[in-house]
Each structure stands twice: as C-alpha cells, then as structure tokens.
Amino acid sequence: MATFQYIAKDGSGQEKRGMVEAGDRSGAIAAIRAQGLMPTALGEVKGAAPAAPQKTGAAKKAPAAKKAPAKKGGGLGGKEINIKLPKFLRGKVKTKDLTAFTRQLATLVNAGLPLMRCIEVLKKQKMAPAMADCLDGISENIAGGGTFSDALTAYPKVFDNLYVNMVKAGEAGGVLEVVLNRLAEFAEKAQKIKNKVKGAMIYPSVVLVAAIGITAFLLVTVIPKFQQVFNDILGGAQLPAITEFVMSLSDFVQHNGLQILAGVVALVVMYKIFGRTPFGAYQLDKMRISVPITGTLVRRTAISQFSRTLGTLLASGVPILQALVIVRDTTGNRVVRKAIQTVHDAVKEGESMTDPLASSGVFPPMVVSMVQVGEETGALPDMLTRIANTYDDEVDNAVAGMTAAIEPALIIFLAVIVGTIVIAMFLPMIKIISSVSGAAG
C-alpha cells in the first residue's frame, strides 16, 4: 500500500486536505470519492512505501509514472508530492491549445475510436510541450485502469472543475463526444468575448501611455529651454498665469521625479495589498461592475459567463447543486460569486432560483424572468443558453460602443494636454515679438 496526499473539494465547494492509503492512484481517487469529495490534486507522499504489484496492470503504470519526473520534472506518480507539481504547467497550456485538443478529441470519439486510441492519435500531433506532457500522463493513467475524468484531475491547472465534471457526466451518460463538443464551443465563445474586451482596451491604453510619455518629455526637456529663453529676454517680467503654472509643474517634475515614481509604486502596492484582503477584493469587484461605461461591460460579461457555464453543465447532466458550486468557483467577480452562493443555498433548501437572483441586485429582471420560465417549463438549460447568447450580443455592442466613445474622448484629452502646454509657451513669445516690433518702430 502507498500513501497519497490529496487536495479535494466537498459538496459545498470547501477545500479539504488529507492523506489516504491505496494500492495505486486509481484506488486513491476511488477512496477519496467514497468520502464524498472531488479530488483536484493527488500525489504519492515522498518516502512512502511503493504500492504492491497488482495483476491489473498498476505495477506496470508505477514505473512509467516515476519516469516522467526524471524527463519532465513534473510527473504525477513519482516520489515527489504532486500538490505543487502543476506549477511547471502554469501559463504553459494556452486556451487555444486546450480548445483544439477538446475539439479534435470530440471528433475522434464521435468517429467511433476507443478513447485510448484517440489519445494516442492526438499525441502524434504537433502541439505545445506542456499539452504533450498532459497527454502522456492521461494515457498512463487510463492504461492503469483509471477513467478519463480521473486522469484529468491530476492536472487541475489545465483541466478545471468545469471541464472535469462535464467529462464525468459525459462518461456516466455515454455521451462523451457531445460533452466534449459543448466544452469546445464553450471555450471558443468565452475566448472570443475575452479577446474582444482585451482588444477594446488596447487603443485606450496605447493613447494613455502616449499622452503620459509626451507630457513627461515636454515637461522635462522642452519647457526648461523655453524658461531659460524667457528669463534671458524678458528679464523676470510677469508671465501669463497659464505659463507660470506649466513652468511650476515642470520644475516640480524635474526636482521630484523620484518621489513621483515612488508614490506611483506605493499606490500600486497598496492597491495590490488591498485587493488581496477579503474586504478589499470584494469592494474592488463591486466597483468594477458599478463604474460607468466599463461597469456595464463587466456586468454583462459576468452574466453571460454565468448563464453559459450553468446551462452547459445542466445540459451535460451535472446536478444543479454541483453545477452551481462549479459556476461559483469559476466566476472571477466576488459580487457575482456571493450572489451565486445565495442561489445555491436557496436551491439546497428546496427553493427556486428566481427569488435569490432577483434580490442579489446583480442580475437584471429580464434574466430573472427567463430563469423563472425555464424552471417552470423544465427547459432551464436551453433558457440559460439563450440568455448567454443574448448577453454575448450585448457585450459585442457594448464593446463597439465603448470603443467608439473612448477613441474621440482620448484624442481630445491628448489634444487638451499638449495644446495647453503649447499655448502656455507661445503666449510669452507673442509678448516678446510685440515688444521687439514696438522697439523697432
């Protein structure tokens, strides 16, 4: 018997840690699930006695699992505790790689190929090294007697709870190819919205950086030269108020540059620290969905994600309480997460989703009404998908509208800053020209 250390979640989504003894990884996963827990990370404890050879092929799997750490540094069956091993995968498997894998696997399974054969075919495809590492571990786990969903739990940084639970539901219902297609469509649409939001913020960010850079250059380099000219020609004469202001600002920036930089760094650090506290993180998320223009976009994106995720899970056969826990854990905004937790508690008590959704203040009346109709007609998954599609369109429109509004606003903002500096410098020049003309006359 070998000793395994695990991280798992219970039915309410709370994280649990512990130790379990089993003959192999599949036995350990089964023992953890027998406690009503969902394992998210599992590894053999370093220095523990190796599992006894078994006729089922587990003995064959153990050497292969030990070989992986030597080659990749992140295998999941060796002596190193696996709870921290997925670190090497962090940021390695991109969403587009995972989506492509899911879509290809669904096509192969739908064609009638056995799952192991599908994995072997995909391993021969050219893919990112991190994704290839995952497939190696998955195939070893399945060859050792584990299920596909069990194999996915070994890579929680790649396959999240949403992915694992939908695969498990597909395996139980014999519709794995349908679930995989839904997962691929879900990932593609989520990535599409994410890219649109990011794309909408590129132009404003570039213009803002340009404005800061141009202003700093003018204040530090150009204005001091004008100031010297004015002192030499006008001899300390009174300058226009706007010129005095710009020159004072230039002096301040030149003599306090390090202090300004330190202040900016301090504000960023304070923001990060505040955002890591439960109260601060909640308040920042509340602000993100409440501010004008961008708040509407964030709220619509969150509602779209909630509706599509919950609808996809329910359509795949995941129980509603478990589906709500998964949706809550995959939601980035803590205000929305709190609202989903309230819905979960109400459904757990046998109540409808409608009242807690309406009282949360996050979901608009149209969403609440459509959810109510879906519950009453038994077509909640379809209704949630329709809500998601509607809000996807609204997100598209909001992004287009925000981009159209921000572009001229930023151009005007940049023009005002640069124009103010230019006017401030040229007003004394006019005075100088007038005085020279008068003297010549």
Long-range contacts (C-beta under 8 A, 24 or more apart in sequence): 1-49, 1-51, 1-52, 2-28, 2-44, 2-45, 2-48, 2-49, 2-50, 2-51, 3-44, 3-45, 3-48, 3-49, 4-28, 4-42, 4-43, 4-44, 4-45, 5-42, 5-43, 5-44, 5-45, 5-81, 5-82, 5-83, 6-32, 6-39, 6-41, 6-42, 6-43, 6-83, 7-39, 7-40, 7-41, 7-42, 7-83, 8-32, 8-37, 8-38, 8-39, 8-40, 9-37, 9-38, 9-40, 9-161, 9-325, 9-329, 10-36, 10-37, 10-38, 11-36, 11-321, 11-322, 11-325, 12-325, 13-325, 13-328, 13-329, 19-45, 22-51, 23-51, 23-52, 23-54, 23-58, 24-51, 24-54, 24-58, 24-61, 24-62, 24-144, 24-145, 25-61, 25-65, 25-76, 25-77, 25-141, 25-144, 25-146, 25-150, 25-154, 26-58, 26-141, 26-144, 26-145, 26-146, 26-150, 27-58, 29-146, 29-150, 29-153, 38-153, 38-161, 38-164, 38-165, 39-153, 40-153, 40-156, 40-161, 41-82, 41-83, 41-86, 41-153, 41-154, 41-156, 42-76, 42-82, 42-153, 42-154, 43-76, 43-80, 43-81, 43-82, 43-83, 43-85, 44-77, 44-78, 44-79, 44-81, 44-82, 45-81, 46-79, 46-80, 46-81, 47-79, 48-79, 56-144, 56-145, 57-143, 57-144, 57-145, 58-144, 58-145, 60-143, 60-144, 61-140, 61-141, 61-143, 61-144, 61-145, 64-140, 65-137, 65-140, 68-133, 68-136, 68-137, 68-140, 72-133, 72-136, 74-133, 75-137, 76-137, 76-154, 76-155, 77-140, 82-154, 86-155, 86-156, 86-157, 86-158, 87-157, 88-130, 89-130, 89-133, 89-134, 89-155, 89-157, 89-158, 90-157, 92-128, 92-129, 92-130, 93-128, 93-130, 93-131, 93-134, 93-157, 93-158, 94-128, 95-187, 95-191, 96-191, 97-127, 97-128, 97-131, 98-131, 98-158, 98-159, 98-187, 99-184, 99-187, 99-188, 99-191, 100-127, 101-127, 101-131, 101-135, 102-180, 102-183, 102-184, 102-187, 103-180, 103-181, 103-184, 105-180, 106-177, 106-180, 106-181, 106-183, 106-184, 109-176, 109-177, 109-180, 110-177, 110-181, 115-142, 115-148, 115-176, 116-142, 116-143, 130-158, 131-158, 134-158, 147-171, 148-176, 160-330, 161-326, 161-329, 161-330, 162-309, 162-313, 162-326, 162-330, 165-313, 165-318, 165-322, 165-323, 165-326, 166-312, 166-313, 166-316, 166-318, 169-313, 169-316, 169-317, 169-318, 170-316, 170-317, 172-317, 173-316, 173-317, 175-316, 175-317, 178-316, 179-316, 182-312, 182-315, 182-316, 183-312, 186-308, 186-309, 186-312, 189-308, 189-388, 189-392, 190-305, 190-308, 193-301, 193-304, 193-392, 193-395, 196-395, 196-396, 196-399, 197-297, 197-301, 197-395, 197-399, 199-399, 200-399, 200-402, 200-403, 200-406, 203-403, 203-406, 203-407, 203-410, 204-406, 204-407, 204-410, 207-410, 207-411, 207-413, 207-414, 208-410, 210-414, 211-410, 211-413, 211-414, 211-417, 214-414, 214-417, 214-418, 215-417, 215-418, 215-421, 216-253, 218-418, 218-421, 219-246, 219-249, 219-250, 219-253, 219-254, 219-421, 220-250, 220-253, 220-254, 220-257, 222-425, 223-247, 223-250, 223-421, 223-425, 224-250, 224-254, 226-425, 226-428, 230-428, 230-432, 233-432, 234-428, 234-431, 234-432, 239-427, 239-428, 240-424, 240-427, 240-428, 242-420, 242-423, 242-424, 242-427, 243-424, 243-425, 243-427, 243-428, 245-424, 246-420, 246-421, 246-424, 246-425, 247-424, 281-334, 282-334, 282-335, 282-338, 285-333, 285-334, 285-335, 285-336, 286-334, 286-335, 288-333, 289-333, 289-335, 289-336, 289-362, 293-402, 293-405, 294-402, 296-398, 297-395, 297-398, 297-399, 297-402, 298-333, 299-362, 300-391, 300-394, 300-395, 300-398, 301-391, 301-395, 302-331, 302-332, 302-333, 302-336, 302-362, 303-362, 303-363, 303-364, 303-367, 303-387, 303-391, 304-387, 304-388, 304-391, 304-392, 304-394, 304-395, 305-330, 305-331, 305-388, 306-331, 306-336, 306-340, 307-367, 307-384, 307-385, 307-387, 307-388, 307-391, 308-384, 308-385, 308-388, 310-384, 311-380, 311-381, 311-382, 311-383, 311-384, 311-385, 311-387, 311-388, 312-381, 312-385, 314-380, 314-381, 314-384, 315-381, 315-382, 315-385, 320-347, 321-347, 321-348, 335-362, 336-362, 339-363
